[in-house]
């Protein structure tokens, strides 16, 4: 399952034609339906035994989701936030270190709040 997140970094296979009044390129965003699936997959990864591949996949998803290639803000902050919650739920030391590293460069306000909540222990791996 972690390798599925690598597909999130790829461009669309069939480019969409955007509306001329949209201030961003629709091809740089995640499809709404795919966003929901990515969020669910991220949360599901938190239930699996933690390893470097799980942590790496979640961090990659967060970074891809926060990419500002459209010039109009992050690509999918709600997907990034799901990845952050999943990292926190793993209860893994490497995941915590990655959250601390993300806290150093993430600028999206909602995502920063989610990272702070995760680092504060709002979610733990106790439910695993």
C-alpha positions in Angstrom: 0.0 0.0 0.0 2.8 2.6 0.7 3.9 2.5 -2.9 0.4 3.7 -4.0 1.3 7.1 -2.6 4.1 7.4 -5.1 1.4 7.8 -7.8 0.2 11.0 -6.1 3.4 12.7 -7.3 2.7 11.9 -10.9 0.9 14.3 -13.3 -2.6 13.5 -14.5 -2.7 10.9 -17.2 -5.4 12.9 -19.1 -5.0 16.7 -18.5 -8.2 18.5 -17.7 -9.4 21.8 -19.3 -9.8 24.4 -16.5 -12.4 27.1 -16.3 -10.9 30.4 -17.5 -12.0 32.1 -14.2 -10.2 29.8 -11.9 -7.0 31.4 -10.5 -5.1 28.1 -10.6 -4.3 25.2 -12.9 -6.8 22.4 -12.2 -4.2 19.8 -13.3 -2.0 20.6 -10.3 -4.7 19.7 -7.8 -5.9 16.2 -6.6 -9.2 15.1 -7.8 -11.8 15.5 -5.0 -12.7 11.8 -5.0 -9.0 10.7 -5.0 -8.4 13.1 -2.1 -10.9 11.2 0.0 -9.3 7.9 -0.9 -5.8 9.2 -0.1 -7.0 10.4 3.3 -8.5 7.0 4.0 -5.4 5.1 2.9 -3.2 7.4 5.1 -5.4 6.6 8.2 -5.3 2.9 7.3 -1.5 2.9 7.2 -1.5 4.0 10.8 -3.1 0.7 11.7 -0.3 -1.4 10.1 2.9 -2.4 11.8 5.2 0.6 11.6 8.3 0.6 9.6 10.5 2.9 7.5 8.4 2.3 4.4 5.2 3.4 6.2 6.7 6.5 7.7 8.4 7.4 4.4 5.2 6.9 2.5 3.2 9.2 4.9 5.9 11.9 4.9 6.0 11.8 1.0 2.2 12.1 0.9 2.3 15.1 3.3 5.1 16.8 1.2 3.3 16.1 -2.1 0.0 17.4 -0.7 1.6 20.7 0.4 3.3 21.3 -2.9 2.4 24.8 -4.1 3.0 24.2 -7.8 -0.4 25.8 -8.7 0.7 29.1 -7.3 -2.5 29.3 -5.3 -1.6 27.5 -2.1 -1.0 23.9 -1.2 -2.2 21.2 -3.5 -4.4 19.3 -0.9 -3.9 20.5 2.7 -6.7 18.2 3.9 -4.7 15.2 2.6 -1.5 16.5 4.3 -3.4 16.7 7.5 -4.6 13.1 7.3 -1.0 12.1 6.7 0.1 14.0 9.8 -2.6 12.4 12.0 -1.5 9.0 10.6 2.1 9.7 11.5 1.1 10.6 15.0 -1.1 7.5 15.4 1.8 5.2 14.5 3.5 6.1 17.8 6.8 5.6 16.2 9.9 7.6 17.1 10.9 8.0 13.5 7.4 9.4 12.7 7.8 11.9 15.6 11.2 13.0 14.2 9.6 13.5 10.8 6.8 15.5 12.3 9.3 17.8 14.1 11.1 18.2 10.7 7.9 19.1 9.0 7.1 21.6 11.7 10.3 23.4 10.7 9.2 24.2 7.1 5.5 23.9 6.8 3.8 27.3 6.5 0.1 26.3 5.8 -1.6 27.5 9.0 -4.1 24.6 9.4 -1.4 22.1 8.8 0.9 23.7 11.3 -1.9 23.5 13.9 -2.4 19.8 13.1 1.4 19.2 13.5 1.4 21.0 16.8 -1.5 19.0 18.0 0.2 15.7 16.9 3.5 16.7 18.7 1.5 17.6 21.8 0.3 14.1 22.0 -3.3 14.6 21.0 -3.2 11.3 19.1 -1.1 8.4 20.3 -0.4 4.9 19.1 -2.2 3.6 22.1 -5.2 2.6 20.0 -3.1 0.2 17.9 
